[in-house]
Amino acid sequence: MSSIRLNGIDVSRWQGKIDWQKVRQSGVDFAFIKCSQGGSVSAAAISPFTDSYFKTNIEGAYAAGVQCGVYHYLTGTTHEDVIKEAEYVARILAPYKSMISFPVALRFEESRYTVFHKTYNAILIRLFTDVIRNAGYAPMLYAPKSFLKNFIDMSSLGDLDVWYARYYAPRSCGKAPDDIPKITVWQWTGSGRVDGISGCVNLNVAFFDYGKKAEPQTENENKEPPAEPAENESDENPFSLGDVVTIKESATHYYDSGAVIPAWVKYDYDHIVTKDTYYNKKVYKGGSLCILLGKKISRKTGKTVAGINMWIAVENLNKKK
């Protein structure tokens, strides 16, 4: 764990009017400010909305010298809805881009996701964070311990920094948790008190100073899992960009030691090849040459929609005739 320890808070409209100068003077270095939510937690359909205090909070925090990150509370459960939520976030953040030095976090904690397989949840997270990254922000995953352990396939999200919600009893930020990889921010209590805020507020510790405009130094320093060194760079890719492919019946994992392929990915959709290199180099995972499935075609409707965005070994695919 890094020796850096920055003090932070996360806020939304529930904190009401905040005196950000007092907050900064109390020793708060950074704040995650709620920007938006996918919709009502009681509604099945999404209807993205902006937090009513977002503009006031981010402008006030930035003016006071507090480093700003933001977060979005996810409610969508389909690929299409999650992408719509991410695109909504990118749009509303655009006027404030210069104020955001900490990550754009996806808060993934809604109980509706507990009914899905952890691989499916990981794909939803990947779809959202890819849109955020492509918009020029550093994405981050916020989740409590129960979600990270039981409802998210973290093995396929190794490039994401984690904002970890874990509360000890009694509440303390003395010993940082180390049971989850890539923790760069830790939310350690929901009942903190800070000058300038009436009532309770969540308190956090950051172990990386994102404001220095450098990437956290971890075992995996790339934004995307790097291509594995390979002796067989002469391997030929039998597929071209734009090819429509199907996943073989015999394929169980995307690549050796990779995530399990869900049945719906294999049987409900055909897939379109959208990438065959990463930074102009072939991608090897689990010892196999891989390509990216970035779009998918519903076998039921024939509609082309956002893909699973997963690298898969070429030997696990057939070209559709």
HELIX and SHEET records of a PDB file:
HELIX    1   1 ARG A   13  GLN A   15  5                                   3    
HELIX    2   2 TRP A   20  GLN A   25  1                                   6    
HELIX    3   3 PHE A   54  ALA A   64  1                                  11    
HELIX    4   4 HIS A   79  LEU A   93  1                                  15    
HELIX    5   5 ALA A   94  MET A   99  5                                   6    
HELIX    6   6 SER A  111  VAL A  115  5                                   5    
HELIX    7   7 LYS A  118  ASN A  134  1                                  17    
HELIX    8   8 LYS A  145  ASN A  150  1                                   6    
HELIX    9   9 MET A  154  SER A  156  5                                   3    
HELIX   10  10 TYR A  210  LYS A  212  5                                   3    
HELIX   11  11 ALA A  263  TYR A  267  1                                   5    
HELIX   12  12 VAL A  314  ASN A  316  5                                   3    
SHEET    1   A 9 PHE A  49  THR A  50  0                                        
SHEET    2   A 9 PHE A  30  GLN A  37 -1                                        
SHEET    3   A 9 LEU A   6  VAL A  11  1                                        
SHEET    4   A 9 VAL A 201  ALA A 206 -1                                        
SHEET    5   A 9 ILE A 183  GLY A 192 -1                                        
SHEET    6   A 9 ASP A 161  ALA A 165  1                                        
SHEET    7   A 9 PRO A 139  PRO A 144  1                                        
SHEET    8   A 9 ILE A 100  ARG A 107  1                                        
SHEET    9   A 9 GLN A  67  TYR A  73  1                                        
SHEET    1   B 5 VAL A 283  LYS A 285  0                                        
SHEET    2   B 5 SER A 288  SER A 298 -1                                        
SHEET    3   B 5 TYR A 269  LYS A 275 -1                                        
SHEET    4   B 5 VAL A 244  ILE A 247 -1                                        
SHEET    5   B 5 LEU A 317  LYS A 319 -1                                        
SHEET    1   C 3 VAL A 283  LYS A 285  0                                        
SHEET    2   C 3 SER A 288  SER A 298 -1                                        
SHEET    3   C 3 THR A 304  ALA A 313 -1                                        
END                                                                             
